[in-house]
C-alpha cells in the first residue's frame, strides 16, 4: 500500500477550489446580466410607450395609475 503524495492532494484541492470559485463567479455574472436585461427591457418598453403615446402602458410600467 502506497501513501498518496500530499502535494498531489493539495494540488487537487486547489483545482477543486478554483473550479468552485469560477462557478460562483459565473453565477454572479449571470445574475448581473439578467438584472441588466430586465432593466434594459423595462427602459425600452417605457420609451416605446412614450413614443406611441400609450399612456396606459406607460402608467403600468412606471407604477402610476
TAZI-V768948 format. One record per backbone hydrogen bond with DSSP energy under -0.5 kcal/mol. CO is the residue of the C=O (numbers start at 1). NH is the residue of the N-H. E is the energy in kcal/mol with one decimal. If there is no record, write none. Layout:
CO;NH;E, CO;NH;E
This chain:
4;6;-0.5, 5;9;-1.9, 6;10;-2.4, 7;11;-2.6, 8;12;-2.4, 9;13;-2.4, 10;14;-2.6, 11;15;-2.2, 12;16;-2.2, 13;17;-2.4, 14;18;-2.6, 15;19;-2.2, 16;20;-2.4, 17;21;-2.5, 18;22;-2.4, 19;23;-2.1, 20;24;-2.1, 21;25;-2.6, 22;26;-2.5, 23;27;-2.1, 24;28;-2.4, 25;29;-2.5, 26;30;-2.6, 27;31;-2.2, 28;32;-2.4, 29;33;-2.6, 30;34;-2.5, 31;35;-2.4, 32;36;-2.5, 33;37;-2.7, 34;38;-2.3, 35;39;-2.4, 36;40;-2.9, 37;41;-2.8, 38;42;-2.3, 39;43;-2.7, 40;44;-2.4, 41;45;-2.5, 42;46;-2.4, 43;47;-2.2, 44;48;-2.4, 45;49;-2.5, 46;50;-2.5, 47;51;-2.6, 48;52;-2.4, 49;53;-0.7, 49;54;-1.8, 53;55;-1.6, 54;58;-2.4, 55;59;-2.8, 56;60;-2.0, 57;61;-2.3, 58;62;-2.4, 59;63;-1.1, 59;64;-1.6
